[in-house]
Amino acid sequence: MPLLKKLTALAGAAAAATKYAKKNPEKVNRMAAKAGHFVDQKTKGKYSRQINNAVRRVNTATSPKPGH
């Protein structure tokens, strides 16, 4: 039963994050870029490609869709 509770909490957090990202795409993109830069520095560029890809995916996910 504890696993089900954790999954329910995680689903709620994901829904809240999605809602926030839709309302504040500029803030989300800015914070993703900052986080990516921080992690890239801490890993001394070892995972730059993966980090850049993740930040790019965040930007794509928060960009306005045509017709919306």
Chimera marker file (.cmm) of the C-alpha trace (Angstrom):
<marker_set name="trace">
<marker id="1" x="0.000" y="0.000" z="0.000" r="1" g="1" b="0" radius="0.5"/>
<marker id="2" x="2.778" y="2.555" z="0.659" r="1" g="1" b="0" radius="0.5"/>
<marker id="3" x="3.845" y="2.275" z="-2.998" r="1" g="1" b="0" radius="0.5"/>
<marker id="4" x="0.382" y="3.253" z="-4.172" r="1" g="1" b="0" radius="0.5"/>
<marker id="5" x="0.454" y="6.274" z="-1.856" r="1" g="1" b="0" radius="0.5"/>
<marker id="6" x="3.825" y="7.353" z="-3.253" r="1" g="1" b="0" radius="0.5"/>
<marker id="7" x="2.649" y="6.958" z="-6.845" r="1" g="1" b="0" radius="0.5"/>
<marker id="8" x="-0.476" y="8.996" z="-6.111" r="1" g="1" b="0" radius="0.5"/>
<marker id="9" x="1.615" y="11.777" z="-4.571" r="1" g="1" b="0" radius="0.5"/>
<marker id="10" x="4.012" y="11.704" z="-7.519" r="1" g="1" b="0" radius="0.5"/>
<marker id="11" x="1.131" y="11.930" z="-9.992" r="1" g="1" b="0" radius="0.5"/>
<marker id="12" x="-0.264" y="14.923" z="-8.107" r="1" g="1" b="0" radius="0.5"/>
<marker id="13" x="3.109" y="16.648" z="-8.129" r="1" g="1" b="0" radius="0.5"/>
<marker id="14" x="3.507" y="16.005" z="-11.852" r="1" g="1" b="0" radius="0.5"/>
<marker id="15" x="0.076" y="17.470" z="-12.547" r="1" g="1" b="0" radius="0.5"/>
<marker id="16" x="0.892" y="20.559" z="-10.487" r="1" g="1" b="0" radius="0.5"/>
<marker id="17" x="4.220" y="21.000" z="-12.292" r="1" g="1" b="0" radius="0.5"/>
<marker id="18" x="2.529" y="20.698" z="-15.678" r="1" g="1" b="0" radius="0.5"/>
<marker id="19" x="-0.086" y="23.275" z="-14.711" r="1" g="1" b="0" radius="0.5"/>
<marker id="20" x="2.603" y="25.675" z="-13.488" r="1" g="1" b="0" radius="0.5"/>
<marker id="21" x="4.664" y="25.204" z="-16.652" r="1" g="1" b="0" radius="0.5"/>
<marker id="22" x="1.675" y="26.043" z="-18.844" r="1" g="1" b="0" radius="0.5"/>
<marker id="23" x="0.987" y="29.238" z="-16.889" r="1" g="1" b="0" radius="0.5"/>
<marker id="24" x="4.646" y="30.341" z="-16.602" r="1" g="1" b="0" radius="0.5"/>
<marker id="25" x="6.616" y="29.057" z="-19.603" r="1" g="1" b="0" radius="0.5"/>
<marker id="26" x="9.211" y="31.855" z="-19.487" r="1" g="1" b="0" radius="0.5"/>
<marker id="27" x="10.051" y="31.168" z="-15.843" r="1" g="1" b="0" radius="0.5"/>
<marker id="28" x="10.235" y="27.420" z="-16.445" r="1" g="1" b="0" radius="0.5"/>
<marker id="29" x="12.544" y="27.875" z="-19.442" r="1" g="1" b="0" radius="0.5"/>
<marker id="30" x="14.767" y="30.288" z="-17.530" r="1" g="1" b="0" radius="0.5"/>
<marker id="31" x="15.032" y="27.950" z="-14.540" r="1" g="1" b="0" radius="0.5"/>
<marker id="32" x="15.700" y="24.921" z="-16.759" r="1" g="1" b="0" radius="0.5"/>
<marker id="33" x="18.542" y="26.818" z="-18.438" r="1" g="1" b="0" radius="0.5"/>
<marker id="34" x="19.982" y="27.837" z="-15.053" r="1" g="1" b="0" radius="0.5"/>
<marker id="35" x="19.720" y="24.290" z="-13.730" r="1" g="1" b="0" radius="0.5"/>
<marker id="36" x="21.307" y="22.919" z="-16.886" r="1" g="1" b="0" radius="0.5"/>
<marker id="37" x="24.196" y="25.364" z="-16.624" r="1" g="1" b="0" radius="0.5"/>
<marker id="38" x="24.702" y="24.500" z="-12.938" r="1" g="1" b="0" radius="0.5"/>
<marker id="39" x="24.751" y="20.745" z="-13.564" r="1" g="1" b="0" radius="0.5"/>
<marker id="40" x="27.018" y="21.194" z="-16.587" r="1" g="1" b="0" radius="0.5"/>
<marker id="41" x="29.494" y="23.104" z="-14.419" r="1" g="1" b="0" radius="0.5"/>
<marker id="42" x="29.361" y="20.523" z="-11.639" r="1" g="1" b="0" radius="0.5"/>
<marker id="43" x="29.958" y="17.651" z="-14.077" r="1" g="1" b="0" radius="0.5"/>
<marker id="44" x="32.700" y="19.670" z="-15.827" r="1" g="1" b="0" radius="0.5"/>
<marker id="45" x="30.986" y="19.360" z="-19.208" r="1" g="1" b="0" radius="0.5"/>
<marker id="46" x="30.965" y="15.571" z="-19.201" r="1" g="1" b="0" radius="0.5"/>
<marker id="47" x="27.216" y="15.415" z="-19.916" r="1" g="1" b="0" radius="0.5"/>
<marker id="48" x="26.802" y="18.645" z="-21.903" r="1" g="1" b="0" radius="0.5"/>
<marker id="49" x="25.020" y="17.013" z="-24.814" r="1" g="1" b="0" radius="0.5"/>
<marker id="50" x="22.477" y="15.266" z="-22.584" r="1" g="1" b="0" radius="0.5"/>
<marker id="51" x="21.909" y="18.385" z="-20.496" r="1" g="1" b="0" radius="0.5"/>
<marker id="52" x="21.420" y="20.574" z="-23.565" r="1" g="1" b="0" radius="0.5"/>
<marker id="53" x="18.995" y="18.025" z="-24.987" r="1" g="1" b="0" radius="0.5"/>
<marker id="54" x="16.960" y="18.032" z="-21.762" r="1" g="1" b="0" radius="0.5"/>
<marker id="55" x="16.821" y="21.841" z="-21.665" r="1" g="1" b="0" radius="0.5"/>
<marker id="56" x="15.798" y="21.908" z="-25.338" r="1" g="1" b="0" radius="0.5"/>
<marker id="57" x="13.000" y="19.418" z="-24.601" r="1" g="1" b="0" radius="0.5"/>
<marker id="58" x="11.729" y="21.619" z="-21.760" r="1" g="1" b="0" radius="0.5"/>
<marker id="59" x="11.714" y="24.618" z="-24.107" r="1" g="1" b="0" radius="0.5"/>
<marker id="60" x="9.838" y="22.631" z="-26.742" r="1" g="1" b="0" radius="0.5"/>
<marker id="61" x="7.295" y="21.368" z="-24.227" r="1" g="1" b="0" radius="0.5"/>
<marker id="62" x="6.549" y="24.860" z="-22.907" r="1" g="1" b="0" radius="0.5"/>
<marker id="63" x="6.436" y="26.638" z="-26.267" r="1" g="1" b="0" radius="0.5"/>
<marker id="64" x="2.978" y="27.734" z="-27.416" r="1" g="1" b="0" radius="0.5"/>
<marker id="65" x="1.304" y="25.324" z="-29.785" r="1" g="1" b="0" radius="0.5"/>
<marker id="66" x="-0.151" y="26.673" z="-33.052" r="1" g="1" b="0" radius="0.5"/>
<marker id="67" x="-3.846" y="27.356" z="-32.707" r="1" g="1" b="0" radius="0.5"/>
<marker id="68" x="-3.838" y="27.538" z="-28.890" r="1" g="1" b="0" radius="0.5"/>
<link id1="1" id2="2" r="1" g="1" b="0" radius="0.2"/>
<link id1="2" id2="3" r="1" g="1" b="0" radius="0.2"/>
<link id1="3" id2="4" r="1" g="1" b="0" radius="0.2"/>
<link id1="4" id2="5" r="1" g="1" b="0" radius="0.2"/>
<link id1="5" id2="6" r="1" g="1" b="0" radius="0.2"/>
<link id1="6" id2="7" r="1" g="1" b="0" radius="0.2"/>
<link id1="7" id2="8" r="1" g="1" b="0" radius="0.2"/>
<link id1="8" id2="9" r="1" g="1" b="0" radius="0.2"/>
<link id1="9" id2="10" r="1" g="1" b="0" radius="0.2"/>
<link id1="10" id2="11" r="1" g="1" b="0" radius="0.2"/>
<link id1="11" id2="12" r="1" g="1" b="0" radius="0.2"/>
<link id1="12" id2="13" r="1" g="1" b="0" radius="0.2"/>
<link id1="13" id2="14" r="1" g="1" b="0" radius="0.2"/>
<link id1="14" id2="15" r="1" g="1" b="0" radius="0.2"/>
<link id1="15" id2="16" r="1" g="1" b="0" radius="0.2"/>
<link id1="16" id2="17" r="1" g="1" b="0" radius="0.2"/>
<link id1="17" id2="18" r="1" g="1" b="0" radius="0.2"/>
<link id1="18" id2="19" r="1" g="1" b="0" radius="0.2"/>
<link id1="19" id2="20" r="1" g="1" b="0" radius="0.2"/>
<link id1="20" id2="21" r="1" g="1" b="0" radius="0.2"/>
<link id1="21" id2="22" r="1" g="1" b="0" radius="0.2"/>
<link id1="22" id2="23" r="1" g="1" b="0" radius="0.2"/>
<link id1="23" id2="24" r="1" g="1" b="0" radius="0.2"/>
<link id1="24" id2="25" r="1" g="1" b="0" radius="0.2"/>
<link id1="25" id2="26" r="1" g="1" b="0" radius="0.2"/>
<link id1="26" id2="27" r="1" g="1" b="0" radius="0.2"/>
<link id1="27" id2="28" r="1" g="1" b="0" radius="0.2"/>
<link id1="28" id2="29" r="1" g="1" b="0" radius="0.2"/>
<link id1="29" id2="30" r="1" g="1" b="0" radius="0.2"/>
<link id1="30" id2="31" r="1" g="1" b="0" radius="0.2"/>
<link id1="31" id2="32" r="1" g="1" b="0" radius="0.2"/>
<link id1="32" id2="33" r="1" g="1" b="0" radius="0.2"/>
<link id1="33" id2="34" r="1" g="1" b="0" radius="0.2"/>
<link id1="34" id2="35" r="1" g="1" b="0" radius="0.2"/>
<link id1="35" id2="36" r="1" g="1" b="0" radius="0.2"/>
<link id1="36" id2="37" r="1" g="1" b="0" radius="0.2"/>
<link id1="37" id2="38" r="1" g="1" b="0" radius="0.2"/>
<link id1="38" id2="39" r="1" g="1" b="0" radius="0.2"/>
<link id1="39" id2="40" r="1" g="1" b="0" radius="0.2"/>
<link id1="40" id2="41" r="1" g="1" b="0" radius="0.2"/>
<link id1="41" id2="42" r="1" g="1" b="0" radius="0.2"/>
<link id1="42" id2="43" r="1" g="1" b="0" radius="0.2"/>
<link id1="43" id2="44" r="1" g="1" b="0" radius="0.2"/>
<link id1="44" id2="45" r="1" g="1" b="0" radius="0.2"/>
<link id1="45" id2="46" r="1" g="1" b="0" radius="0.2"/>
<link id1="46" id2="47" r="1" g="1" b="0" radius="0.2"/>
<link id1="47" id2="48" r="1" g="1" b="0" radius="0.2"/>
<link id1="48" id2="49" r="1" g="1" b="0" radius="0.2"/>
<link id1="49" id2="50" r="1" g="1" b="0" radius="0.2"/>
<link id1="50" id2="51" r="1" g="1" b="0" radius="0.2"/>
<link id1="51" id2="52" r="1" g="1" b="0" radius="0.2"/>
<link id1="52" id2="53" r="1" g="1" b="0" radius="0.2"/>
<link id1="53" id2="54" r="1" g="1" b="0" radius="0.2"/>
<link id1="54" id2="55" r="1" g="1" b="0" radius="0.2"/>
<link id1="55" id2="56" r="1" g="1" b="0" radius="0.2"/>
<link id1="56" id2="57" r="1" g="1" b="0" radius="0.2"/>
<link id1="57" id2="58" r="1" g="1" b="0" radius="0.2"/>
<link id1="58" id2="59" r="1" g="1" b="0" radius="0.2"/>
<link id1="59" id2="60" r="1" g="1" b="0" radius="0.2"/>
<link id1="60" id2="61" r="1" g="1" b="0" radius="0.2"/>
<link id1="61" id2="62" r="1" g="1" b="0" radius="0.2"/>
<link id1="62" id2="63" r="1" g="1" b="0" radius="0.2"/>
<link id1="63" id2="64" r="1" g="1" b="0" radius="0.2"/>
<link id1="64" id2="65" r="1" g="1" b="0" radius="0.2"/>
<link id1="65" id2="66" r="1" g="1" b="0" radius="0.2"/>
<link id1="66" id2="67" r="1" g="1" b="0" radius="0.2"/>
<link id1="67" id2="68" r="1" g="1" b="0" radius="0.2"/>
</marker_set>
